Each structure stands twice: as structure tokens, then as C-alpha cells.
Amino acid sequence: MSSPYVASPHLADPRIVYYTLIVTNNGRGQRSRQSGAAILRSPLLLAGLSMLAGLDAALILLGVEAPVTADRLPEAHGMLMTLGFVGTLVCLERAVALGRPVGFAAPALLGVGSLLLVTPLPWAVGRLMLVLGMLGMCLVYVPLWRRQRDDAVLVQGLAAVLGLGAAGMWLGGVDVAPLVPWLAGFLVLTIAGERLELARLAMGPAAGPTLVLLTTGVLAATVASLLWPVPGYPLLGLALVALTGWLLQHDVARRTVRSVGLARFVAAGMLAGYFWLLVAGGTWLVHGEALDGGAYDVVIHATFLGFTISMIMAHGPVILPAVLRRPLPYRTVLWVPLVLLHASLLLRLWLGDALHVRLAWQIGGTLNVVALLLFFGLAGWLVLSHSGQRGRVRVPEKAG
């Protein structure tokens, strides 16, 4: 999820990130637009199908009507959304940053592997593909590290190792529930590394070493949660709270949220995401090991919806142009799915899980699904409606 165009310190400003991505793509992309689009199209399609399958599985787990009711969908739900959907998108962006065709094998493997989970083929086939895809992602970080020996790349590479560990243990027969800390670490640390890339100027020169230290704490606590669950889960919660507090203290979003337009949208999505990550970390810190029930639902969806999906929505107009090689212009209507996501998550986790109101849990969960579909539907519509203007550079409305 991090941008390949991070050399300039001015990239702390989302408007300049957007401008840089569009200008760079327009300047270099005319000669290879068709071939590049063909390479990108398949992993994007696979990620989209994984998301749709995962959302269908979510409706089944909520006990509401779902378009498809295949028996294997509920069990595959977690991996469809984390490795199949978000993992494929992250890996695709890293392949774009690498700039070599071989790099696109990794997101393709993740996307294909996740979809194989819902076919009649043996479970091991899809799980093995996920392992190979995550291994490919780890290998993609090797030349990226050699190109730019940067702390942000190191953090994201370590995050990929956690994802590989989760996929490998799932292939070996470990249930998904004990692997949630590994999957959470994969996505949380990836996004933390991306924030360091985009806002390193505002974070200061000590930000890189500090983030590496915090990452080491998350890695150690993640391993401890599997080997020694009683002390491990509270330690992991403490590590996540510390990481989130540091990000909140140093992230430029605390200032840009008072701006307007795109800058405010990005900042609001990030700050809301940090809130939900504090909820997840606090739940592990206080409750300890949570493998089922309300605490498990809170941790999972505060992390993977409240934090991860909110960050994806917030960075959509900034990062997706680098992956799509087409502009995704910011429009005010993008606030609708962002607000819906957080309002429905509050309904689900507070009234549903904390106060045990099943109807609120079902309504909130269903609206979570609607929020995701609405955001990506709007994003697709904005990209397509703007495609006639791809030859022109347009900076989003002034944000300050």
C-alpha cells in the first residue's frame, strides 16, 4: 500500500502525492499503457473477486440472506479478505514499485489461491498457492531493500514475513483463530511502514529507527501469542497500543484533518482507523486471548475493517492511481462509504458485541458489507468517468 514515488520530502502532503502520481504516470505511461494495464488487470480482478466472495461469506456468518451459500465460504472468509483481497492489493502495489514483470506473479498467486479456496479442489491446493504468493511478496521486498535501504521497506518486509507465517501455518493445519495476530501484524505493520514513507518529513529523522523498534515489539508479541497465549496476547495488545500511540503522535493527519477536500478526507480516514486499532489493542490487553465470542469479533473487525479498510479508503485517491495507472479524482461523495463504514462498525461492535443485541450485530455487519461495495463501486465509477481526461493533469481542490 505504499507509494513507489517517495523520494521527495514534500510527499507528506496528500495533494502533492496525488499530483506526483498523476504527472509521473502521464509522463512515462504513454508508451507502455496498454501492456501495463494488461498486467495489472488480472490481479485486480482476482482481488475484486476475492473481496466479493469474502463479503458473501460475511453475510452467511451473520445469518442473513447471501447471494451464494457454498459450504466452504464461511471457513474461507478470513483468508479471502486478508490475503486474497487486501494481500493481493498490497502485493500488486509492491510489484508496481518493483517495476519488473516477474513481480506480478506474487499477487496473481495470492488472488488465484484465495479463489481456489471456494472451489471443490482440496483445501491444500488453495492454501499452498497462498503460501507461494506470500513467499513471492517477501522476495519482492529483497530488490526493493537493495534499491533503497530504508526503514519503511524493512518494516513492510517484516510484515510480509508475518503474512507468510500465517499462510504457512494454515497450510499445516492450524486454525484461523490463533493466526489472527499474525494476519493483523501483516496488515498493521504494512500500513505503518507506508505511513512512514508518505509522512517521513513530518515524523522527523528518528521516526525510522523508532518504528523498527516498535515493529520488533509487535513481532515478538505475535510469536508469544502463539507459543504462550496467556502472557502473549496482553503483550501484543500493549505493543499495538504503543505503535498506534506513536503513529497518532507523529502523523501529519492530526493537522491536515483541519484542512478541506482530499487532505481532510485522508486524515479523517486515518484517524478513525487509529481509533479502531486502539480498540483492538486494548481488547487484547484487557481481555487476553480471544478465539471466539464477542471479544474475538471486536478484535477482528476493529483491526481488519475499522483500521485496514479505513486506511484503504483514505488512501484510495492517493495510492490507487499508482496501481491503476489512471487518476482516481477525489469527490465529496467518497465520504458516504467512509462514514457508513465507521457508523455501522460502531453499531456492530458496541450494541451488537458489547451489549449482545443480535439484530444490531446483524444490521451493523450487513452495513459493513454495503460500505465496502459502495466505496469500490464509487471508485470504479470515478476512474471510468475521468478516463476521458487522462491526458490532462488536474490537482484536487485546494486543501489549505
C-alpha positions as a Markdown table, in Angstrom:
| # | Residue | x | y | z |
|---|---|---|---|---|
| 1 | Met | 0.0 | 0.0 | 0.0 |
| 2 | Ser | 2.9 | 2.3 | 0.0 |
| 3 | Ser | 3.8 | 4.6 | -2.9 |
| 4 | Pro | 6.8 | 3.9 | -5.1 |
| 5 | Tyr | 7.3 | 7.6 | -5.5 |
| 6 | Val | 8.6 | 8.7 | -2.1 |
| 7 | Ala | 11.9 | 10.4 | -2.8 |
| 8 | Ser | 10.6 | 13.9 | -2.3 |
| 9 | Pro | 10.1 | 15.1 | 1.3 |
| 10 | His | 7.0 | 17.0 | 0.0 |
| 11 | Leu | 5.1 | 13.8 | -0.1 |
| 12 | Ala | 3.8 | 14.5 | 3.4 |
| 13 | Asp | 1.1 | 16.5 | 1.7 |
| 14 | Pro | -1.6 | 14.3 | 0.1 |
| 15 | Arg | -2.3 | 16.8 | -2.7 |
| 16 | Ile | 1.4 | 16.6 | -3.8 |
| 17 | Val | 1.3 | 12.8 | -3.6 |
| 18 | Tyr | -1.7 | 12.8 | -5.9 |
| 19 | Tyr | -0.1 | 15.3 | -8.3 |
| 20 | Thr | 3.2 | 13.4 | -8.4 |
| 21 | Leu | 1.5 | 10.1 | -9.2 |
| 22 | Ile | -0.6 | 11.5 | -12.0 |
| 23 | Val | 2.3 | 13.5 | -13.6 |
| 24 | Thr | 4.7 | 10.6 | -13.3 |
| 25 | Asn | 2.2 | 8.2 | -14.8 |
| 26 | Asn | 1.3 | 10.5 | -17.6 |
| 27 | Gly | 4.9 | 11.3 | -18.4 |
| 28 | Arg | 6.1 | 7.7 | -18.6 |
| 29 | Gly | 3.0 | 5.7 | -19.2 |
| 30 | Gln | 2.0 | 6.6 | -22.8 |
| 31 | Arg | 4.4 | 4.1 | -24.3 |
| 32 | Ser | 3.5 | 1.2 | -22.1 |
| 33 | Arg | 0.0 | 1.9 | -21.0 |
| 34 | Gln | -1.6 | -1.0 | -22.8 |
| 35 | Ser | 0.9 | -3.6 | -21.8 |
| 36 | Gly | 1.0 | -2.3 | -18.2 |
| 37 | Ala | -2.8 | -2.3 | -18.0 |
| 38 | Ala | -2.9 | -5.9 | -19.2 |
| 39 | Ile | -0.5 | -7.0 | -16.5 |
| 40 | Leu | -2.4 | -5.1 | -13.8 |
| 41 | Arg | -5.9 | -6.2 | -14.8 |
| 42 | Ser | -5.7 | -9.8 | -13.8 |
| 43 | Pro | -4.5 | -9.4 | -10.2 |
| 44 | Leu | -7.0 | -6.5 | -9.7 |
| 45 | Leu | -9.8 | -8.7 | -11.0 |
| 46 | Leu | -8.7 | -11.5 | -8.7 |
| 47 | Ala | -8.6 | -9.2 | -5.7 |
| 48 | Gly | -12.1 | -7.9 | -6.5 |
| 49 | Leu | -13.5 | -11.4 | -6.8 |
| 50 | Ser | -11.8 | -12.4 | -3.5 |
| 51 | Met | -13.5 | -9.4 | -1.9 |
| 52 | Leu | -16.9 | -10.3 | -3.3 |
| 53 | Ala | -16.5 | -13.9 | -2.1 |
| 54 | Gly | -15.4 | -12.8 | 1.3 |
| 55 | Leu | -18.3 | -10.4 | 1.6 |
| 56 | Asp | -20.7 | -13.1 | 0.6 |
| 57 | Ala | -19.2 | -15.3 | 3.3 |
| 58 | Ala | -19.6 | -12.5 | 5.8 |
| 59 | Leu | -23.3 | -12.4 | 5.1 |
| 60 | Ile | -23.6 | -16.1 | 5.7 |
| 61 | Leu | -21.7 | -15.8 | 9.0 |
| 62 | Leu | -24.1 | -13.0 | 10.0 |
| 63 | Gly | -27.0 | -15.3 | 9.4 |
| 64 | Val | -28.7 | -13.1 | 6.8 |
| 65 | Glu | -29.5 | -13.7 | 3.2 |
| 66 | Ala | -26.5 | -14.1 | 0.9 |
| 67 | Pro | -26.3 | -14.4 | -2.9 |
| 68 | Val | -24.2 | -17.6 | -2.8 |
| 69 | Thr | -24.4 | -20.2 | 0.0 |
| 70 | Ala | -21.5 | -22.5 | -0.8 |
| 71 | Asp | -20.5 | -24.6 | 2.3 |
| 72 | Arg | -16.8 | -23.6 | 2.1 |
| 73 | Leu | -17.3 | -19.9 | 2.1 |
| 74 | Pro | -17.7 | -19.2 | 5.8 |
| 75 | Glu | -14.5 | -21.1 | 6.7 |
| 76 | Ala | -12.5 | -19.3 | 3.9 |
| 77 | His | -13.9 | -15.8 | 4.9 |
| 78 | Gly | -10.9 | -14.6 | 6.9 |
| 79 | Met | -8.3 | -15.6 | 4.3 |
| 80 | Leu | -10.4 | -14.4 | 1.4 |
| 81 | Met | -10.4 | -10.9 | 2.9 |
| 82 | Thr | -6.9 | -10.6 | 4.4 |
| 83 | Leu | -4.6 | -12.5 | 2.0 |
| 84 | Gly | -6.9 | -12.8 | -1.0 |
| 85 | Phe | -8.3 | -9.2 | -1.2 |
| 86 | Val | -6.1 | -6.9 | 0.8 |
| 87 | Gly | -2.9 | -9.0 | 0.4 |
| 88 | Thr | -3.3 | -9.1 | -3.3 |
| 89 | Leu | -3.7 | -5.3 | -3.5 |
| 90 | Val | -0.7 | -4.8 | -1.2 |
| 91 | Cys | 1.4 | -7.2 | -3.2 |
| 92 | Leu | 0.3 | -5.7 | -6.5 |
| 93 | Glu | 1.4 | -2.2 | -5.4 |
| 94 | Arg | 4.8 | -3.6 | -4.4 |
| 95 | Ala | 5.1 | -5.2 | -7.8 |
| 96 | Val | 4.3 | -1.9 | -9.4 |
| 97 | Ala | 7.0 | -0.3 | -7.3 |
| 98 | Leu | 9.5 | -3.0 | -8.3 |
| 99 | Gly | 8.7 | -2.4 | -12.0 |
| 100 | Arg | 9.6 | -5.9 | -13.2 |
| 101 | Pro | 7.1 | -8.4 | -14.8 |
| 102 | Val | 8.2 | -11.2 | -12.5 |
| 103 | Gly | 7.0 | -9.3 | -9.5 |
| 104 | Phe | 3.4 | -9.7 | -10.7 |
| 105 | Ala | 3.5 | -13.4 | -10.1 |
| 106 | Ala | 3.1 | -12.9 | -6.4 |
| 107 | Pro | -0.2 | -11.0 | -6.4 |
| 108 | Ala | -1.5 | -13.4 | -9.1 |
| 109 | Leu | -0.7 | -16.4 | -6.9 |
| 110 | Leu | -2.5 | -14.8 | -3.9 |
| 111 | Gly | -5.5 | -14.0 | -6.0 |
| 112 | Val | -5.8 | -17.4 | -7.6 |
| 113 | Gly | -5.1 | -19.2 | -4.3 |
| 114 | Ser | -7.8 | -17.4 | -2.5 |
| 115 | Leu | -10.4 | -18.2 | -5.1 |
| 116 | Leu | -9.3 | -21.8 | -5.2 |
| 117 | Leu | -10.4 | -22.0 | -1.5 |
| 118 | Val | -14.1 | -21.9 | -2.6 |
| 119 | Thr | -13.8 | -24.5 | -5.3 |
| 120 | Pro | -14.3 | -28.3 | -4.9 |
| 121 | Leu | -10.5 | -28.7 | -5.1 |
| 122 | Pro | -8.8 | -29.9 | -1.9 |
| 123 | Trp | -8.1 | -27.2 | 0.7 |
| 124 | Ala | -4.4 | -27.8 | 0.4 |
| 125 | Val | -4.3 | -26.5 | -3.2 |
| 126 | Gly | -5.5 | -23.0 | -2.4 |
| 127 | Arg | -3.6 | -22.8 | 0.8 |
| 128 | Leu | -0.4 | -23.8 | -0.9 |
| 129 | Met | -1.0 | -21.1 | -3.5 |
| 130 | Leu | -1.4 | -18.6 | -0.7 |
| 131 | Val | 1.9 | -19.7 | 0.8 |
| 132 | Leu | 3.7 | -19.3 | -2.6 |
| 133 | Gly | 2.1 | -15.9 | -3.1 |
| 134 | Met | 3.2 | -14.6 | 0.3 |
| 135 | Leu | 6.7 | -16.1 | -0.3 |
| 136 | Gly | 6.7 | -14.2 | -3.6 |
| 137 | Met | 5.8 | -11.0 | -1.8 |
| 138 | Cys | 8.7 | -11.5 | 0.7 |
| 139 | Leu | 11.1 | -12.0 | -2.3 |
| 140 | Val | 9.8 | -8.8 | -3.9 |
| 141 | Tyr | 11.0 | -6.9 | -0.9 |
| 142 | Val | 14.6 | -8.1 | -1.4 |
| 143 | Pro | 15.4 | -6.0 | -4.5 |
| 144 | Leu | 13.3 | -3.1 | -3.1 |
| 145 | Trp | 15.5 | -3.2 | 0.0 |
| 146 | Arg | 18.7 | -3.3 | -2.1 |
| 147 | Arg | 17.4 | -0.4 | -4.1 |
| 148 | Gln | 16.5 | 1.7 | -1.1 |
| 149 | Arg | 17.8 | 0.5 | 2.3 |
| 150 | Asp | 15.1 | 2.3 | 4.1 |
| 151 | Asp | 13.4 | 1.6 | 7.4 |
| 152 | Ala | 10.0 | 1.7 | 5.9 |
| 153 | Val | 10.9 | -1.0 | 3.4 |
| 154 | Leu | 12.3 | -3.1 | 6.2 |
| 155 | Val | 9.1 | -2.8 | 8.3 |
| 156 | Gln | 7.0 | -3.8 | 5.4 |
| 157 | Gly | 9.2 | -6.7 | 4.6 |
| 158 | Leu | 9.0 | -8.0 | 8.2 |
| 159 | Ala | 5.2 | -7.6 | 7.9 |
| 160 | Ala | 5.2 | -9.8 | 4.8 |
| 161 | Val | 7.1 | -12.4 | 6.8 |
| 162 | Leu | 4.2 | -12.5 | 9.3 |
| 163 | Gly | 1.8 | -13.0 | 6.4 |
| 164 | Leu | 3.9 | -15.8 | 5.1 |
| 165 | Gly | 4.0 | -17.4 | 8.6 |
| 166 | Ala | 0.2 | -17.2 | 8.8 |
| 167 | Ala | -0.3 | -18.8 | 5.4 |
| 168 | Gly | 2.3 | -21.5 | 6.1 |
| 169 | Met | 0.7 | -22.5 | 9.5 |
| 170 | Trp | -2.8 | -22.5 | 7.9 |
| 171 | Leu | -1.4 | -24.9 | 5.3 |
| 172 | Gly | 0.0 | -27.0 | 8.1 |
| 173 | Gly | -3.5 | -27.3 | 9.7 |
| 174 | Val | -3.5 | -24.5 | 12.3 |
| 175 | Asp | -7.0 | -22.9 | 12.7 |
| 176 | Val | -7.5 | -19.4 | 11.6 |
| 177 | Ala | -8.3 | -18.0 | 15.1 |
| 178 | Pro | -4.8 | -18.4 | 16.6 |
| 179 | Leu | -3.4 | -16.9 | 13.4 |
| 180 | Val | -5.3 | -13.6 | 13.7 |
| 181 | Pro | -2.4 | -11.9 | 15.4 |
| 182 | Trp | -0.1 | -12.9 | 12.5 |
| 183 | Leu | -2.6 | -11.6 | 9.9 |
| 184 | Ala | -3.2 | -8.4 | 11.9 |
| 185 | Gly | 0.6 | -7.8 | 12.2 |
| 186 | Phe | 1.0 | -8.3 | 8.5 |
| 187 | Leu | -1.5 | -5.6 | 7.6 |
| 188 | Val | -0.9 | -3.2 | 10.5 |
| 189 | Leu | 2.9 | -3.1 | 10.0 |
| 190 | Thr | 2.5 | -2.8 | 6.2 |
| 191 | Ile | 0.3 | 0.3 | 6.7 |
| 192 | Ala | 2.7 | 1.6 | 9.4 |
| 193 | Gly | 5.6 | 1.4 | 7.0 |
| 194 | Glu | 3.6 | 3.1 | 4.3 |
| 195 | Arg | 2.8 | 6.0 | 6.7 |
| 196 | Leu | 6.5 | 6.4 | 7.4 |
| 197 | Glu | 7.1 | 6.6 | 3.6 |
| 198 | Leu | 4.4 | 9.2 | 3.0 |
| 199 | Ala | 5.0 | 11.4 | 6.0 |
| 200 | Arg | 8.6 | 10.9 | 6.9 |
| 201 | Leu | 9.3 | 14.7 | 6.8 |
| 202 | Ala | 6.7 | 15.4 | 9.4 |
| 203 | Met | 7.7 | 12.4 | 11.6 |
| 204 | Gly | 11.3 | 13.5 | 11.9 |
| 205 | Pro | 14.7 | 11.8 | 11.4 |
| 206 | Ala | 14.2 | 9.4 | 14.4 |
| 207 | Ala | 11.0 | 8.1 | 13.0 |
| 208 | Gly | 12.5 | 5.2 | 11.1 |
| 209 | Pro | 14.6 | 3.6 | 13.9 |
| 210 | Thr | 11.7 | 4.1 | 16.3 |
| 211 | Leu | 9.2 | 2.4 | 14.0 |
| 212 | Val | 11.7 | -0.5 | 13.6 |
| 213 | Leu | 11.9 | -0.8 | 17.4 |
| 214 | Leu | 8.1 | -0.8 | 17.7 |
| 215 | Thr | 7.9 | -3.4 | 14.9 |
| 216 | Thr | 10.3 | -5.6 | 16.7 |
| 217 | Gly | 8.0 | -5.5 | 19.7 |
| 218 | Val | 4.9 | -6.4 | 17.6 |
| 219 | Leu | 6.8 | -9.3 | 16.0 |
| 220 | Ala | 8.0 | -10.7 | 19.4 |
| 221 | Ala | 4.5 | -10.4 | 20.9 |
| 222 | Thr | 2.9 | -12.0 | 17.9 |
| 223 | Val | 5.2 | -15.1 | 18.3 |
| 224 | Ala | 4.5 | -15.1 | 22.0 |
| 225 | Ser | 0.7 | -15.1 | 21.4 |
| 226 | Leu | 1.0 | -18.4 | 19.6 |
| 227 | Leu | 3.5 | -20.1 | 22.0 |
| 228 | Trp | 2.4 | -18.6 | 25.3 |
| 229 | Pro | -1.1 | -17.2 | 24.8 |
| 230 | Val | -1.7 | -16.2 | 28.5 |
| 231 | Pro | 1.0 | -13.5 | 28.6 |
| 232 | Gly | 1.4 | -13.2 | 24.8 |
| 233 | Tyr | -2.0 | -11.7 | 23.9 |
| 234 | Pro | -1.8 | -8.9 | 26.5 |
| 235 | Leu | 1.8 | -8.2 | 25.4 |
| 236 | Leu | 0.6 | -8.0 | 21.8 |
| 237 | Gly | -2.2 | -5.6 | 22.8 |
| 238 | Leu | 0.3 | -3.4 | 24.6 |
| 239 | Ala | 2.6 | -3.4 | 21.6 |
| 240 | Leu | -0.3 | -2.4 | 19.3 |
| 241 | Val | -1.4 | 0.4 | 21.6 |
| 242 | Ala | 2.2 | 1.7 | 21.8 |
| 243 | Leu | 2.5 | 1.6 | 18.0 |
| 244 | Thr | -0.8 | 3.3 | 17.5 |
| 245 | Gly | 0.0 | 6.0 | 20.0 |
| 246 | Trp | 3.3 | 6.7 | 18.3 |
| 247 | Leu | 1.7 | 6.9 | 14.9 |
| 248 | Leu | -1.0 | 9.2 | 16.3 |
| 249 | Gln | 1.6 | 11.5 | 17.9 |
| 250 | His | 3.7 | 11.8 | 14.8 |
| 251 | Asp | 1.3 | 11.5 | 11.9 |
| 252 | Val | 0.5 | 14.7 | 9.9 |
| 253 | Ala | -3.1 | 13.6 | 9.8 |
| 254 | Arg | -3.7 | 15.4 | 13.2 |
| 255 | Arg | -3.0 | 18.7 | 11.4 |
| 256 | Thr | -4.5 | 18.0 | 7.9 |
| 257 | Val | -7.8 | 16.9 | 9.4 |
| 258 | Arg | -8.5 | 20.6 | 9.9 |
| 259 | Ser | -7.9 | 21.3 | 6.2 |
| 260 | Val | -10.5 | 20.7 | 3.5 |
| 261 | Gly | -11.1 | 18.4 | 0.5 |
| 262 | Leu | -8.8 | 15.5 | -0.1 |
| 263 | Ala | -6.4 | 16.3 | 2.7 |
| 264 | Arg | -9.3 | 16.3 | 5.3 |
| 265 | Phe | -10.8 | 13.1 | 3.8 |
| 266 | Val | -7.4 | 11.2 | 4.0 |
| 267 | Ala | -6.8 | 12.5 | 7.6 |
| 268 | Ala | -10.3 | 11.6 | 8.8 |
| 269 | Gly | -10.0 | 8.1 | 7.5 |
| 270 | Met | -6.6 | 7.6 | 9.1 |
| 271 | Leu | -7.6 | 9.0 | 12.5 |
| 272 | Ala | -10.7 | 6.8 | 12.6 |
| 273 | Gly | -8.5 | 3.8 | 11.7 |
| 274 | Tyr | -6.1 | 4.6 | 14.5 |
| 275 | Phe | -9.1 | 4.7 | 16.9 |
| 276 | Trp | -10.2 | 1.2 | 15.9 |
| 277 | Leu | -6.7 | -0.1 | 16.2 |
| 278 | Leu | -6.6 | 1.2 | 19.8 |
| 279 | Val | -9.8 | -0.7 | 20.4 |
| 280 | Ala | -8.3 | -3.9 | 19.1 |
| 281 | Gly | -5.1 | -3.5 | 21.0 |
| 282 | Gly | -7.0 | -2.5 | 24.2 |
| 283 | Thr | -9.2 | -5.6 | 23.9 |
| 284 | Trp | -6.2 | -7.9 | 23.7 |
| 285 | Leu | -4.5 | -6.0 | 26.5 |
| 286 | Val | -7.5 | -6.3 | 28.9 |
| 287 | His | -9.3 | -9.5 | 27.8 |
| 288 | Gly | -6.2 | -11.5 | 26.8 |
| 289 | Glu | -6.6 | -14.5 | 24.4 |
| 290 | Ala | -9.8 | -14.2 | 22.3 |
| 291 | Leu | -10.5 | -17.1 | 20.0 |
| 292 | Asp | -14.3 | -16.8 | 19.8 |
| 293 | Gly | -17.3 | -14.8 | 21.1 |
| 294 | Gly | -17.7 | -11.0 | 21.3 |
| 295 | Ala | -14.1 | -10.1 | 22.1 |
| 296 | Tyr | -12.9 | -12.1 | 19.1 |
| 297 | Asp | -15.4 | -10.3 | 16.8 |
| 298 | Val | -14.3 | -7.0 | 18.2 |
| 299 | Val | -10.6 | -7.6 | 17.6 |
| 300 | Ile | -11.1 | -9.0 | 14.1 |
| 301 | His | -13.3 | -6.3 | 12.8 |
| 302 | Ala | -11.8 | -3.4 | 14.6 |
| 303 | Thr | -8.5 | -4.4 | 13.0 |
| 304 | Phe | -9.5 | -5.6 | 9.6 |
| 305 | Leu | -12.4 | -3.3 | 8.9 |
| 306 | Gly | -12.0 | -0.3 | 11.2 |
| 307 | Phe | -8.3 | 0.1 | 10.7 |
| 308 | Thr | -7.3 | -1.7 | 7.5 |
| 309 | Ile | -10.3 | -0.9 | 5.3 |
| 310 | Ser | -10.5 | 2.7 | 6.6 |
| 311 | Met | -6.8 | 3.2 | 5.6 |
| 312 | Ile | -7.6 | 1.7 | 2.1 |
| 313 | Met | -10.5 | 4.1 | 1.7 |
| 314 | Ala | -8.4 | 7.1 | 3.0 |
| 315 | His | -5.5 | 6.4 | 0.7 |
| 316 | Gly | -7.6 | 5.4 | -2.3 |
| 317 | Pro | -7.4 | 8.7 | -4.2 |
| 318 | Val | -3.7 | 8.9 | -3.3 |
| 319 | Ile | -2.3 | 5.4 | -3.9 |
| 320 | Leu | -4.6 | 3.7 | -6.3 |
| 321 | Pro | -3.6 | 5.9 | -9.3 |
| 322 | Ala | -0.1 | 4.4 | -9.0 |
| 323 | Val | -1.6 | 0.9 | -9.2 |
| 324 | Leu | -4.4 | 1.6 | -11.7 |
| 325 | Arg | -2.3 | 4.0 | -13.9 |
| 326 | Arg | -5.4 | 6.1 | -14.1 |
| 327 | Pro | -6.4 | 9.0 | -12.0 |
| 328 | Leu | -8.9 | 8.5 | -9.2 |
| 329 | Pro | -10.2 | 12.0 | -8.6 |
| 330 | Tyr | -11.4 | 12.9 | -5.1 |
| 331 | Arg | -15.1 | 13.7 | -4.8 |
| 332 | Thr | -17.1 | 14.6 | -1.7 |
| 333 | Val | -19.4 | 11.5 | -2.3 |
| 334 | Leu | -16.5 | 9.3 | -1.1 |
| 335 | Trp | -17.3 | 10.4 | 2.5 |
| 336 | Val | -20.5 | 8.4 | 2.3 |
| 337 | Pro | -19.0 | 4.9 | 2.4 |
| 338 | Leu | -16.3 | 6.1 | 4.9 |
| 339 | Val | -18.8 | 7.4 | 7.3 |
| 340 | Leu | -21.1 | 4.4 | 6.8 |
| 341 | Leu | -18.2 | 2.0 | 7.5 |
| 342 | His | -17.4 | 3.5 | 10.9 |
| 343 | Ala | -21.0 | 4.1 | 11.9 |
| 344 | Ser | -22.0 | 0.5 | 11.1 |
| 345 | Leu | -18.9 | -0.8 | 12.8 |
| 346 | Leu | -19.8 | 1.1 | 16.0 |
| 347 | Leu | -23.3 | -0.3 | 15.8 |
| 348 | Arg | -22.0 | -3.9 | 15.3 |
| 349 | Leu | -19.3 | -3.8 | 18.0 |
| 350 | Trp | -20.9 | -1.6 | 20.6 |
| 351 | Leu | -24.6 | -2.6 | 20.5 |
| 352 | Gly | -24.0 | -6.0 | 18.9 |
| 353 | Asp | -21.0 | -7.4 | 20.7 |
| 354 | Ala | -20.7 | -5.4 | 23.9 |
| 355 | Leu | -24.4 | -5.2 | 24.7 |
| 356 | His | -25.4 | -8.5 | 23.0 |
| 357 | Val | -28.1 | -7.1 | 20.7 |
| 358 | Arg | -28.1 | -9.7 | 17.9 |
| 359 | Leu | -30.2 | -7.6 | 15.5 |
| 360 | Ala | -27.8 | -4.6 | 15.9 |
| 361 | Trp | -24.9 | -7.0 | 15.2 |
| 362 | Gln | -26.5 | -8.3 | 12.0 |
| 363 | Ile | -27.5 | -4.8 | 10.8 |
| 364 | Gly | -24.1 | -3.4 | 11.5 |
| 365 | Gly | -22.4 | -6.3 | 9.8 |
| 366 | Thr | -24.6 | -6.0 | 6.7 |
| 367 | Leu | -23.9 | -2.3 | 6.5 |
| 368 | Asn | -20.2 | -3.0 | 6.7 |
| 369 | Val | -20.6 | -5.0 | 3.5 |
| 370 | Val | -22.6 | -2.2 | 1.9 |
| 371 | Ala | -19.9 | 0.3 | 2.8 |
| 372 | Leu | -17.2 | -1.7 | 1.1 |
| 373 | Leu | -19.3 | -2.3 | -2.0 |
| 374 | Leu | -20.3 | 1.3 | -2.2 |
| 375 | Phe | -16.7 | 2.6 | -1.9 |
| 376 | Phe | -15.3 | 0.4 | -4.6 |
| 377 | Gly | -18.3 | 0.9 | -6.8 |
| 378 | Leu | -17.8 | 4.7 | -6.5 |
| 379 | Ala | -14.1 | 4.4 | -7.0 |
| 380 | Gly | -14.6 | 2.4 | -10.2 |
| 381 | Trp | -17.2 | 4.9 | -11.4 |
| 382 | Leu | -14.9 | 7.9 | -10.7 |
| 383 | Val | -12.0 | 6.2 | -12.6 |
| 384 | Leu | -14.1 | 5.4 | -15.6 |
| 385 | Ser | -15.9 | 8.8 | -15.7 |
| 386 | His | -12.5 | 10.5 | -15.5 |
| 387 | Ser | -10.8 | 8.3 | -18.2 |
| 388 | Gly | -11.6 | 10.8 | -20.9 |
| 389 | Gln | -9.4 | 13.4 | -19.1 |
| 390 | Arg | -6.3 | 11.2 | -18.5 |
| 391 | Gly | -4.2 | 13.3 | -20.8 |
| 392 | Arg | -4.7 | 16.3 | -18.6 |
| 393 | Val | -3.2 | 16.8 | -15.1 |
| 394 | Arg | -5.7 | 18.0 | -12.5 |
| 395 | Val | -4.7 | 18.8 | -9.0 |
| 396 | Pro | -7.5 | 18.2 | -6.4 |
| 397 | Glu | -9.2 | 21.1 | -4.9 |
| 398 | Lys | -7.1 | 23.3 | -2.7 |
| 399 | Ala | -6.7 | 21.7 | 0.8 |
| 400 | Gly | -5.5 | 24.6 | 2.8 |
